[in-house]
Amino acid sequence: MNGILPLWKPKGMTSHDCVLKIRKLFRLKKVGHTGTLDPEVEGVLPVCIGQATKIVPFLAHTKKNYITAVKLGISTETEDSHGQVVETKEIIYPPSQQEIENVLQSFRGKITQIPPMYSAVKVDGKKLYEYARENEYVERPERNVFIYKLEQLKYDGNDRFWLKVECSRGTYIRTLCVDIGSRLGYPAHMSELHRTGTGAINKEDTFTFNDIEQAVKAERHEDLLLSIGSCLTHMQHIDVDKDTRKRVLYGQKLPKPEQAPETDPFLVMFDKQVLAVYQTHPDNNNVMKPVRVFNHE
């Protein structure tokens, strides 16, 4: 059994919990997720099954889509609604939608973020949340991320508004909410977060655990899986003939064609089937070498 299970992760479960449950339901060991969602967050979590576990690194680099709520007037140590309150400020003059829009304009495109202390970013081999739990201060490295879309959705009263975000990998939505609130003149935190898409997989493609359990009982759970190729549409590809197909499946290096894809790495295809992920050889620009090869036997 090989493919990607588009799971709608429920609140209250870690991404690892989801993997363990799917392993048990499918009675398989080769199961892995493509990007951690915090326990209190629900949303799209692609789970790779069998040979598809080989593409986890390539799915992790895709764009992400979120619906989030910014709560003004309160900041927390974790930058979400589950941390201890750090600062409060009464909202006497709530920002207008136009004022919010003016601030959002400065957060579109390439921005710089400082990861929250309660995150898994490592500094000197130690995760930031480990420093935070020990009340130890450490300088956090800045990182550049890209915000492709940032739109207002609705305004709840005078202290909370919802946003639709499309962003690059590595973006901290918690930090985005805090920074937007700060620009509006208020302490703030992320009070809700739903991941509505990752790469080619969107909310409407997903299945809940109830859906999955019903499919397993009916012995139709393979019908829930997306093909490897359908989830790698962000990567370019080259098509090969029957003879080259054999060389690819043996994991051999190949001469790089004149019309090689601009992206690196890229897919090698035969008759619409993904055979492997290749990249340009680091020591010879005219040669391609395999990064992942898929066994279709």
Secondary structure as GFF3:
##gff-version 3
##sequence-region A 1 297
A	DSSP	beta_strand	3	9	.	.	.	ID=ss1
A	DSSP	alpha_helix	15	26	.	.	.	ID=ss2
A	DSSP	beta_strand	31	33	.	.	.	ID=ss3
A	DSSP	beta_strand	42	49	.	.	.	ID=ss4
A	DSSP	three_ten_helix	50	55	.	.	.	ID=ss5
A	DSSP	alpha_helix	56	60	.	.	.	ID=ss6
A	DSSP	beta_strand	64	72	.	.	.	ID=ss7
A	DSSP	beta_strand	74	76	.	.	.	ID=ss8
A	DSSP	beta_strand	85	88	.	.	.	ID=ss9
A	DSSP	alpha_helix	97	105	.	.	.	ID=ss10
A	DSSP	beta_strand	109	113	.	.	.	ID=ss11
A	DSSP	beta_strand	122	123	.	.	.	ID=ss12
A	DSSP	beta_strand	126	127	.	.	.	ID=ss13
A	DSSP	alpha_helix	128	133	.	.	.	ID=ss14
A	DSSP	beta_strand	143	156	.	.	.	ID=ss15
A	DSSP	beta_strand	160	167	.	.	.	ID=ss16
A	DSSP	alpha_helix	173	183	.	.	.	ID=ss17
A	DSSP	beta_strand	188	198	.	.	.	ID=ss18
A	DSSP	beta_strand	201	202	.	.	.	ID=ss19
A	DSSP	three_ten_helix	203	205	.	.	.	ID=ss20
A	DSSP	alpha_helix	209	217	.	.	.	ID=ss21
A	DSSP	three_ten_helix	221	224	.	.	.	ID=ss22
A	DSSP	three_ten_helix	229	231	.	.	.	ID=ss23
A	DSSP	beta_strand	237	239	.	.	.	ID=ss24
A	DSSP	alpha_helix	242	249	.	.	.	ID=ss25
A	DSSP	beta_strand	254	255	.	.	.	ID=ss26
A	DSSP	beta_strand	266	270	.	.	.	ID=ss27
A	DSSP	beta_strand	273	281	.	.	.	ID=ss28
A	DSSP	beta_strand	284	293	.	.	.	ID=ss29
###
